[in-house]
Amino acid sequence: MTTVEQPVDVLLSDGTTVQLRPIHPDDAAAIVAMHSRFSERTRYLRYFSPYPRIPERDLHRFVNVDHRDREAFVVLAGDLIVAVGRYERLGPASPEAEVAFVVEDAYQGRGIGSVLLEHLADAARRYGIVHFVAEVLPANGAMLRVFSDFGYQVQRQFADGVVHLTFPIAPTEATLEVQRGREHRTEARSIARLLAPRGIAVYGASTTGQGVGAALLGHLRDGGFTGGIVPVHPTAATVAGLPAYPSAADAGIDVDLAVVAVAPEAAMEVVADAARAGAHGLVVISAGFAEAGPAGAAHQRALVRAAHLAGMRVVGPNCLGVANTDETVRLNATLAPVLPAPGRVGVFSQSGAFGVALLAEASRRGLGVSSFVSAGNRADVSGNDLLQYWQDDPGTDVITLYLETFGNPRKFARLARRIGRDKPVVALASLARPPGVGDAPALDAVAVSALFAQSGVIRVDTVAELLDVGVLLAHQPLPAGRRVAVVGNSSALTGLAATACAAQGLTVADGYPHDVGPRAGAAAYAAALAAAAADERVDAVVALFAPPLPGQLTDPEADFTAALPDAAAVGKPVVATFLAGRVPAGVPAYPSVEEAVRALARVSRYADWLRRPPGVLPELDRVDRAAGQAALRADGADPAALLRAYGIDVVESVPAGSADEALAAAERLGWPVALKAAAPGLRHRLDLGAVRLDLADPVALRRAYAEMAPLFGADVLVQPMVPPGVACVVELVEDPAFGPVVGFGLGGVATELLGDRAWRAVPLTDRDAAELVDEPRAAPLLRGHRGAAPVDRSALVELLLRVGRLADEQPRVRSLTLNPVLARPDGFAVLHATVRTGAEAPRPDTGPRRL
């Protein structure tokens, strides 16, 4: 959300950054200066007349707005205002407003108009404006395209030589698709400029050859970078054998990237110098910024602000650097002296130290890398930006990520869900929560893996697993199913593999494992492996080999590994554990059987996700967002009213503080009734005697109250009896890493103790909701267990969709629990609901585009 207090940075279509903020009265001089730079054509198209200067009365009106009925946003490139957009309501309380904007000639055609329209529409909707109108001269084709290309349903009329446009500004699937398409292209282009620069300026390289800057310069030079390298030094004529300059602009070449290894105090001078040279981005290796404390954080904020105002993006600070192994680029702007061989795997690491280890291990494993980015403090460029870039990068087939935290988890999930349909995404994500982040209980590893899997992301736990999966995806096709052929020459190894397959959810195909025995020669082993690969009952092959004992083979020099390429050529994935011999390139080799099977299982689950159709966000009736907001009072929430606004009814509960009050409530509700202890943790504890059911008359009620009051207190709840069902629990929590997540499980002490909950991130699709119902280990109880009738699964799915919609639209709701929900063959009943509210939680992936 753009507000008077909160300007935002946005990306233009060419990948450069500008700032967008509401207009201020003291912008008058800058507005006049911008107007003076307009061409005559631009003035005429905007004002329908020559309009050579802005009269004082018009200028005062332009820069003084109420930010409600009249709003104006300016776009700044550096210190210059280069565009302005505004709307003005057409009369008091009118649902319509006229919209207009103008862009300085030098910045036209770079997407500023569409960005302004997004932010103006977002601001106008908050104050009840539902339609924009605009008047455009027919000759202003660029402005007409801004409106028509946005996805709005535009109505046109031509009168008096002017095109009159009217369109609703509510977001639709069409407008969101257009907005996200532009977001993808701008973010991808901004990264492409960093990874394929024409020239690089290096700041902080010493003449002695010592230090971080000198190492970076040496790696750039020795790595064979195909562009120009400009060491920037205040006094030296040469650095590391290269001509040096006091300013990057003095070199006289196109400098697209600045690599920075200077102290935080000197960073602002570097930004200014790089901007004068026309750089598009900074890679800041230096430490001492936000990770070092408040003073460093202030330096970091100033660095990013200055860079964005100069049109540059920032990688880092406190990072390892960036690399691109493309032969036409050969960029090694990292602290790693040697990069892995060129390949088709993109690597992102938030941690610099971790990135060093990751690159070294990739080299050892023979995993070829297309490009590498270490984000460090992630002050600007993040993993989401790299996802946008790698989606269309023809040199990248597999994406691997090391993530310590999520800046925008909802956007990550959206991007991964889209990109994962074409390129697999493998993530090593830390479960540790930074100190002071969030007050909700952290999700366990199973829940985190499920949340990743929801978007098709393959989550792993270690560097070794990240590379295990990466090697398999880079070199082998995806399996068509979960049926595995295990072939080996050792009964011990084949037995271990069969056990590992069962543990990982894979099925050992009929007729396997096939143990050819320790005396089988290379030809017999190759024949068994080829037969397994060709077997129609097999989707993947696990090839195992243990060196025979002396004397067991007639040809001890035979090469058993030679059978692997032919087996892999069939088109099914083959993984190998050979305890002797060197496995040929292209066949993933693992030191242990368990590691091979685990990697195959992770890839199989990803292939399963691909085969399932993507979910959709279904339309839901009986949803009243405004009524839901009204139920969130300043003194707390009205759970029943909140849920009712989303089509969820809660069985009425009447509080009582005595037997007489309980009796009066029962008479009003109608017999029979249930009597429950009022404390939230006891309302469903039938096992403790805190719940009494089927009380059919006053005598039974008074007796139950007399027994409960000494144990649980005088306060009770009275409810009408509802038909029995399977007790379920629905939860909503605001997780600091993933944002709002919805959980589902069956009720009862045992399932609560075991944490038998399934979790999915908001927004929920129909597929997400169905998987929530089916995923808990106790879910068979819902499908009819030991002769019981199955419950109405579709009703539970709809309930979860409604809770997901509530979570998406009401960011003040920090937690919600429906416990119990009694699921029955004819529907369900929600017996109790508790809601906790707080300050509005951020929804960073909603609204207009911004960095």
N, C-alpha and C positions, 0 to 999 in steps of 0.2 A: 504494500500500500504506500502510495506517495502522499506525504503530508507536508505542511508548511515547515515542520521541524525536521523532516527526514528526506533530504535529496537522495537520489539514487544514481548509480552508474549503469549505463546500458551499452550494449554492443550494437554497432552498425553493421550493415550488410557486408562490408569489406573487412570486418573483424576488428576495427578500431573502436576505442571506447570514448564515450562522451558522458557528461553529467546532465541529468534532467532534474529540475526542481521547480517549485512554484515561483511565480514572479514576485519581486519585491518592489516597493516604491522607489528604492534607491537604484533600481535598474534603468531608470529613465535615460541616463547618458549612454549606457551601453545599447539600449534599444535604438536611440537616434544614430549611434555609430553604425549599427548593423544596417539600418535603413539606408544610410549613405553608401554602403557597399553593394546594395542591390542594383542589378541591371534595370534598365527601363522596362524591359519585358517582365521581369519578376514583379516590379511594382504594379504594372498594369494588370497582370493576371490576378494579383491578390486584391487590389483596391478598385479595379474596374476603371481606373483613371490614371493619369501620369503620377499624381501624388508625389511631387518631388521632395517635399519635406513634411514632417509630422507637426501639425499645429499644436500649440501648447495645451489646448483643451483636450484634444484627442490623446496626447501623450499622457496627461494626468489620468485619463480614464483607462488607458491601456495598462498602466502599471499599478493602479489601485483597484483591487478586486476583493470580494468578500469571501472567496474560497468556498462558496456554497452555490449561490445562484449565478455567480460569475467567477470563472476560474481561468487561469492562464499558467501555462508551463513554459519555461525557457530551456533551451539546450545550450550547454557551454562546451566549447572546445578550447582547453586552456583557460585563458581569462576572457575570451570573447564569447558573447552570445551570438549564436549562429542560426537559431530558429526559435520561433515562438508559436504556440498553439493555444487556442482559447475556446471556451464555450460560454454562451450567455442564455440563461433561461428566458423563454418567450412569455413573459408575464408572471405575476405572482402565482406560485404553486402550480405552474404549468408543467405538464409531464414532458414538454419538448424544449430543446435548447438548440440554438444555432452554433455550429462548430466551424472553425476556420483555422488555418495555420499557414505560415510562410517560412521558407528555408532559404538561407543565403545561397547564392549561385554556386559557390565553390563546394558546398556540401549537399547539393541536390543529387538525387539518384543513389543515395546511400542508405535509404530506409528510415530516415528521420521522421517522415510523415506518418508511417505506419506505427512507429513507436509512440509518437505523440497521440495518435488516435487511440491506442490501447490505454494509455494513462488517463486521457481525458474521459473516455467512456467509463473507466473504473471509478474515477472521482465523481462523475455525474450520477452513476447508479446509486451511490451511497446517499444521495440527497433526493431520491425519488424521480429522477429524470429517466425516462424510458425510451425516448426517441431523440435522435439528432436530425437536424435539417441543415442543409448546406446549399449555397449558391455558387456555381462554378461556371466560368466562361467556357464555351465549347473548345476554345483553343488550348485550354489548360489540360491536356491529355494526361499529364503525369498525376495531377490531383484527382482526376476522375478515376484513374486506375487505383489510387490509394484506397478509395472507397469501394470500388467494385471488386478488387482482389482480396478484400479482407474477409469475405465469407458472409457479410451481412446481406439480408434481403432488401436491396436498395430499389426504391421506386423513383422513377425519373419523370420529370415533366420539363418541356422546353417552352419557355415563354419570354417574350421581350428580349431575345438574344441571350438568355441565361438558362443554364441547366439547373433545375431545382431538384434536389435530392432529399429523400426522407427514408430513414431506416431505423429499426429497433436496435438497441445497443446491448440487449441481454446476451450473455455468452451462449453460444450454441456449439454443437459438435463441429459444425463447419468452421466457425471462427476459431475454436480451440485448435483444430487441425492446422489452420493457416498460421496461427500464432506459434505453435510448436514446430512447424516446418521452418519458419523464419528463425526461431531460436536455435534449431539444429544447425542450420547453414551458417549463422553468424558465429556461433561458438566453435564449430569445426574450422572455419576459416581463420579464426583468431589463433588457434593452435597450429594450423598448417604453416602460418607465417613464422612461428617460433621454431618449428622442426625442419624447415627448409629455407634457412636464411641465405640471402645473397652474400652478405658480409656480416662479420661479428666484431664488435669492439669488446676488448677485455680490460677491465678496470681492476687494479690492485696487484698486477704482476710486478714483482721486484726485479731489479737488474742482477741480483745475486743468484737467481734461480731457486731461492728458498721461499717457502710459504705456499699457501693455498692458491693464490693467484698465479704464481709461476707454474705450479703443477697443472692448473687448468689450461694455461697457454700452451704448455708442452704437449698435453694430450690432444688439444685441438690441432696443433701443427703436425704431430707425429701420426695422428689418426688419418691424415690425408684429406682434411676438409677441403672441399672443392671451391669454396668461395674465398673472399678476402678476409684476412685476419688483421685487426688493427689494435695493437697494444696501445693503451692510453697511459702516458706517464708524464708528469709535470716537467721533467728535465732531460730524461734520457733520449738519445737519438735512436737507439736500438734496444730491444728487449728480446732475449732468446733468439738473437739472430734476425729478428724481424724489424722493419722500420717502425718506430714509435712516434706518437704525436701527442701534444699537450691536450688536444681536443679531438674527438672522433670525427667531427666534421672536417677537420683539416686534412684527413686522408684522401678526400675526394672520391670515395667509392660509396656504393649503396650499402648502408649499414642497417640491417633489419633487426639484429639482436644484440643486446648488451649483456655480457656475463660479468657479474659484479662480485668482487671479493675485497670489499673495503669495510671499514668500521661503520657501524650504524650512524654515527655522527656525520660521516661524509657521504652518506647515501643520497641525500637530497641534491648535492652537487652533481652526482653521477646521473640522476634522473634528468636534470636540466641539460646536461651535456649530451646525453643519449637522445633526448627529444630534439635538440638542435641538429643532430645528425640524421634525423628521420627514422629512428629505431621504432619498431613495432612492439617490442617486448623486452623484459628484463628477466634474467635468471640470476637470482640473488643467492649466492652460496654462503655468504657471511652469516655467522651466528650473532647472538646478542640482541635479538629482537624480542618478540612476545614471550618466547620460552625463558627469557632471562628476568622477567619481572615487569612491573608497571612502566618503568622508564623505557624499556625495550619495546613494550607494546605500543607506547606513544610514537616511537620512531617508526614502527611498522605501519601504524595507521597513516601517518604522514607520508610514508613512502608510497603506499598504495594509492592514496588520494592524489598525490602529485603525478604518479604514473598514469592513472586513469584520465586525469585532466589533460595529459599530454597525448592521449590516445593509445597508451601502451598497457599491455597485460603483464602480470608479475607471476613468475614461478618462484616459490619459496616464500620468505627467506629461510635460511637454515636448512638448505637442501643439498642433495648430491649433484644435481644438474640434469641435463637432458642429452639424449643421444638419438641419432638416426643412422641406421646402417645401410640405407639405400646407397647404391654405388654412385648415384649422381649427386649425393650430398656428403656422405661419410663424416657425419658430425659426432664428435665426442667431446661435448662440453660438460664432462663429469669429472669427479675425483677418482674414477676407476681408470687405471692406466691402460687396460685392455678390455675391449668389449667382447661379448659373445659373438659367434659367427653370425652373419646375416641370416635371417629366417623370417618366419611369418607370425611371430608371437609378439604382441604389444605388452609392455610391462609398465605398471604404475606402482610406485611405492611412496607412501606418505613419509616414511622414515628414511633419512639419508643413510644411517648406519645399516639399517636393514637392507636398503637398496644395494649397498656394496656386497653384502653376503649373498643376496639374491642373484646379482650378476655373476659373481664368482661361481656359484653353484650351477647356474644355467650353462656357463662355459664348460664346467666339468661334466655335465650331463649331456652336452651336445645339443642343447636346446637353442635354436636360432632365434634371434630377436630382430624385430622390424624397427621398433623405436622404444625408447625408455624415457620416463619422466619421474623425477623425485620431487614431490611437492613441499616437503618440509613442513613449515608452519601453515601451509595452505591458506595464505592470506588472500589469494585471488584464485589462481588456477587450481582446479580440484579434479578428482577422479571423474566427476560428471562431464567436465569439459573434454577429458580424454576419451570417454565413451562416445561423445558426439563426433570426435575426430576419427576414431578408429572404425566407426560404423561404415564410413564410406571409403576408408583408406584401402586401396587395392592391394597394398603390400602386407596387410594384417588379416589373418584368419582366426586367430585366437586371442582373447584379451585376458590378462592376468592382473590382479589388483591386490595390493596389501593396504588395508584400511585400518587406521587406529580409531577414527571417529567419523561420523557422518555429518557433513554440513547441511545437507538437504536430502534426508533419507527418502522422502516421498518422490522427489525428482529422480534419485538414483533408481528406485524401484520402477518408475515409469520408463526410464531409458533402458534399463536392463531388460525389462519385459519386451520392449520393442527390438532392441539390438540382438537379444538372445535368440530370436527367431532366425537370424542369419549367421551370427557368430557367437560361439560359446564364451561365456564370461565366468572366470574362475576367481574366487575371492578368498583371501586369507584375512579374516576380520577378527580383531581382538574383542574378547568378551569383557575385558576390564573396562570399567567406567571411570573416566577422569574424576578426581576429587571434586566434590561439590556440584556435580552434574546430576540433577534430577533427584526426586525423593521417592519415586516409585520403585518397587522391588525389581532388581535386574532379572531379565529373562534368562533361562538356562540355555545350555548349548543346543538342546533339541529344538527349543522354541526359535532360537536364532537361525538354525539351519532351515527350519520350516519357512521362516519369513524370507530368507534368501531364495529358497526353492520356489516360493510363490511367484517370483519374477524370473525364474529359470536360471538363477545364479547357482553355480556349483561352489558350495562353501567347503573349505578345507581348514585344517587345524595347525598345520606346520608348513615350513618352507619346503621340506621334502615332499609333502603331499601336493603342494602347489605345483611343483615341477613334475611330480609323478603324473598328475592329471594333464598338465600342459603338454608333456611329451606325447602322451597318448592322443590327445586331440590334434596336435600338430601333424602327426604322422599316420594316423589310422582313421578309417571311416567310423561313423557312429553305428552301434549295434542296432539291428532291427527288432530286438527283443531281449529277454533276460535269460535265454537258454544258452548254457555255456558247455563247451566240450573241453574236458581236461585231459591232456595227453602228456605222458611222461615215461621215463624209464626207471622210476623209483616209486614203489608203493607208498613209501612214507611221504614223499612230496605230493603225489596225487591225492592221498588221503587228507593232507593238510589243506590242499586246494579245495577239495569238496567241502570240508568243514568251513573254510573261509567263505565260500560261495553261499552256503546256507546262512551264515551269520550276517552277510551283507545283502541278503534279499535276492540273490541270484539263484537260478534253478540249474542244477547239473542236468544236462540233456540226457535223454534215454540212451543207454548203452555206454555211458561214461560214468566215472573216469576210466580211461583206457591206459593201462600200464603195460608197455611193450616189454618190460623186464630189463634187467641190467645187462643181459647178454645180447640184446638186439643190436644189430649193426646200424650204421648211418642210413643205409637204404631202407631198412625196415622202419626206422623211426620216421624218415621222410614220408614213407607211404602212409603211415598212420596219421601223421599230421595233415597231409594232403587230403586224406579221406575225411578227416574231421572238418576241415575247412569247407569241403564240398557238400557235407551232410546238410540236407534241407531242414533237419531238426535242430540245427545249431545256428546261433546268432553271433557267437564270439568264441575264440579259442584261447585257452591258457596252455602255453607250451612250457614244459618243465624238463630239466636235464640235470642229472647228478653224475659225476664222473664214476665209471665202473671201477671195481677193484682190479688190480693187476691180474692179467690172465683171463679176464672175463670176455674180452673182445678179441676177435681174430685180426682186426685191423685197428690197433690202438691209435693210429694217426688220423683216423677218419674224422671229417669235419661235420659234426652234427648240426652246427649253426647254419650250414648251407641250405637246410630244409626250410628255414624261416621265411626268406623272401618269396618263395613260391606259394607258401600257405597264405601269406599276407596279400598276394596278388589276386586272390579270389574275390576280394571286396568285403571281407568281414574283418573286424578288428582282431588282432593277434597280440597278446602280451606274453612276455617270456621271463622266466627265471632260470638262468643257466649258471650252475655253480662251477662250470669250467667252460673255457672258450670265450670268444669275443662275439657278441651278438651284432649282426650287420646293422649299419645305419638304416633308420626308417622303421625298425621294429623296436618298440618300447621295451627296455630291459630293466628289471627290478631285482634288487639284491635278495628279496625274500618273497615267498609265495603270497604271504598276507598283503604285502604292499602292492603286488601286481593285481590281486583280486579286488582290493579296496579301490584302486584307481579305476578299474573296469566297472565296478559297481557305481561309482560316482558318475561316470560318463553314461552308464545305462539309465540312471535316474534322469539325467538331463535329456536323453533321447526319449524317454517316456513323456517328459513334459512337452517336448516338441510335437509328439504325436497327438497329444490332446488338443482340442480346439481351444483357442483363447477365450476367456470369459468376456461377458459384456456387463455393463452397468444397467440393470433393468429399470424400467419405469415403475414407480411405486405410487399407488393411490393413497389417499388419506394422509398425506404429508403436508404439514403447515409449518414452514420454517419460522414464520413470525410468531406463531403461537408458542413454538418451542423456546424462542428467545424470551418471550414474556414470562414463561415459567421459571426462568433463571433470575429470580429476584435478587436484589442487593443483599438481603439477609439470608440467602440460601435458595436452594432449588425446591420446587414442588415436583417430586418424582412422578407422581401419577399424571399431572398435567403435561410434563415434559414428554413422557412416553406416549400419552394420548395424542400429542401433536404429531407423532410419527406412526400412528396407527397401531400402537401396542396398548392393550388394556391390562390393568393390574387389578387383581381381585381386591375388593374393598377390605380395608382393615380399620377397625374402630378401637382406639385406645381406651383403656379403662384402668382406674386406680383402686377399685374395690369390687367386691362380689356383686353389690347392687348395680354399679355402673356396667359391669360385664353382663348382668342379666338384662338390663335395659337395652344394651347393644344387640344382644341375641334376639330379643323380641322384635327389634326393628329389622334385623337382617333376615330373620326366619330360621327356624330349626331344620335340621341339626346344624351345629356350629363347631368350629375348632377354637381352642383356647391355647394361646402361645405366650411364652415369656417375651417381654417387650425388647429386651436387649438384642441388638442386631446379631450378635454371635450365637444366640440361643434359639432364634426363631424357627430353625429347621432341625434342632437337636432332639429328635424323637427318642434317640437312644439314651438321653439323659433325663427323660421325663419332662422336658421343657415344652413339649407339645402334646396336647390331648385332643383326640379326634372323635367325631361322631357323638358329640354331646347332644342328646335328643330332647332334654327337658331341663327345667330349672334345678331340679334336685341333682342331676348329674353335673351340671355346670358349677353349682356351689361346692359340691364335693371336690371337683377338680381344682377349683380356685383355692380351697382350703389346703389342699396338698401341695400346690405349687408355690403359693405366696411365701411360706417360710424358707423355701429353697432358692427361689429366683427373684424374690421381691414382689411388691404389691402391684407393680405396673405390668399389665398384660395387654395382648391384642386379641380381639374377637373377629373371626372371619367366618363367612358362610362356607359350608362344606362344598367341595368340588369333586368331580369324579377322580379316582386315583389314576396315577400314571407313573412313568419313569422319571425320577427326579434328575433334572439337568441344571447346569449353571452357565450363565452367559456373563462375560466380563468385558469391560472396556477400560483400558488404562492408557495413559499418555506416557509412552516410553521415550526417554530422552534421546535414544539412538534412532529409533524407527518412527517416532511420532505416535499417533493414535493407533492402537492395535486392539483387535477383538479376539477374545478367547472363548472357547466352548469346551465343556466337559460334562461328565455325569456327576450327579451329586453324591454325597456320602463321605464319611470320614476317611475311608480307605483311599478313594480316588483323590481327595484333597491332600492326604499325606504323601501319596506317590506323585503328585503334581501331574496328574493325567489330564492335561489341557492341550488343545490345539490352538494355534495362534495364527492370525493373518493381519497384515497391515491394511489400513484404510487408504483408498476406497475399496470396498469389497465388490468383486464381480460375482455373478451367479455361480461360477466355478469355484471361487474362493469359499463362498458360503457352503456349498455342497461338500467341499473337502473338509471344512471345519466339522461338519456333522459326522463325517465318516472316519476321521483320523484318530480320535482317542482310542486307547486300547480297550476301553470298556464299551465302545460303540456297538458291538454285537447285541447288547441288551436292547438297543433301539430297534433292531431288525427282527425281534421275536426270538426270545431265548427260552428254551425248555418249554415250548408250547405256547408262550405268551404271544399275543397279537402284536405285529409290528406297529410302531407309531407312525404318525403322519410326517414323513421326512420332509416333504415339501413345505409344510407349515413351519418347521424349525428353520429351514433354509430361508424362508421369507422373514422370519423373526430376526435372523442374523443380518440379513440385508438391511432391515429397518434400523437395527442398532448401528450398523456401519454408516448408514446415511446420517443418523443423529451425530455420530462421532465426527463425520466430515463437515457438517454444517454448524455445529455448536462448539467452537474451540474453547469456550469457558468450562465445558464439562471435562474434568480431569480424570474422573473414574466413575464407573457405573457398574453395578452388580445386580443381576436378576437371579435370585436364589431363594427358593427353588423355582424352576420352571417345570411343571408336570406335563410331560409329553404323552399324548394318548393317540389311539388310532383315528380319532375325530378332531385332532388339533392339539392345543396346549392351553395351560393356564399359568400365568405369571403370578405367584403368590406374594412375593416381596421384591421391592426395588430400593436400592440405596444409591444416592448420587453425591459426589463431591465436586464442588466447583472451585474455580480459582481465577486468576488473571487469564485473559485470553491467550491460549497457546498459539505460537506462531505456526502459520501454514505457508512455508516459503515457496511451495510449488504452485501457488494459486495467484491469480491476479496478473497484471501486465508484466512483461519481461523486464528483468533487472539482474544485475550481477549480485 
